[in-house]
């Protein structure tokens, strides 16, 4: 005997759930979220911080200037003490 068709609205909640779960397919590992490339003109907080992280030259120049100033001031203080001793 052939089973009669029962409309989905008249089925029980459990049967409706089974029907709907069978209708849904698998994404097979694909994330269905829409993706778009980042806007290159927009401000990126992470990218702006990286610029100074990878440039050691300004820090090197700053330390070199400090070294020269300290050396010059030390030289001046020694020469002033020599003049005072003479």
C-alpha positions in Angstrom: 0.0 0.0 0.0 1.2 3.4 -0.9 1.8 6.0 1.8 -0.4 9.1 1.7 1.2 12.5 1.5 0.7 14.5 4.6 1.3 18.3 4.3 4.3 19.6 6.2 2.1 21.9 8.3 0.1 19.0 9.6 3.1 16.9 10.5 4.4 16.8 14.1 7.3 19.1 15.1 9.7 16.2 15.2 8.8 15.1 11.7 9.1 18.7 10.4 12.5 19.0 12.0 13.6 15.7 10.4 12.3 16.9 7.0 14.1 20.3 7.3 17.3 18.8 8.4 17.3 16.4 5.5 16.7 19.4 3.1 19.7 21.3 4.4 22.9 20.3 2.8 26.5 20.5 4.0 28.8 23.4 3.2 31.7 20.8 3.1 34.1 22.9 5.1 33.3 26.2 3.4 32.5 29.1 5.7 29.4 30.8 4.2 30.3 34.2 5.6 30.7 36.8 2.8 34.3 38.0 2.6 35.8 41.0 1.0 39.4 42.3 0.7 40.4 45.1 3.1 40.2 48.7 2.0 43.7 49.8 1.3 42.8 53.5 1.8 41.3 52.9 5.2 43.3 53.5 8.4 44.7 50.3 9.8 45.9 50.6 13.4 48.0 47.4 13.2 49.8 48.4 10.0 50.7 51.9 11.3 52.5 50.4 14.3 54.6 48.1 12.2 56.3 50.9 10.3 58.3 52.0 13.3 58.9 48.5 14.5 61.0 47.6 11.5 63.0 50.8 11.1 66.0 50.6 13.5 67.8 53.6 11.8 66.1 56.4 13.7 66.9 54.8 17.0 70.5 54.2 15.9 70.9 57.8 14.9 69.3 59.0 18.1 71.7 56.9 20.2 74.6 58.1 18.0 73.7 61.7 18.7 73.4 61.1 22.4 76.8 59.4 22.4 78.4 62.3 20.6 76.9 64.8 23.0 78.0 62.8 26.0 81.5 62.4 24.7 81.7 66.1 23.9 80.4 67.2 27.3 82.9 64.8 29.0 85.7 66.2 26.8 84.7 69.7 27.7 84.6 69.0 31.5 88.1 67.3 31.4 89.6 70.2 29.4 88.1 72.8 31.9 89.6 70.9 34.8 93.0 70.9 33.1 92.8 74.6 32.5 91.9 75.1 36.2 94.8 73.0 37.3 97.4 75.0 35.3 
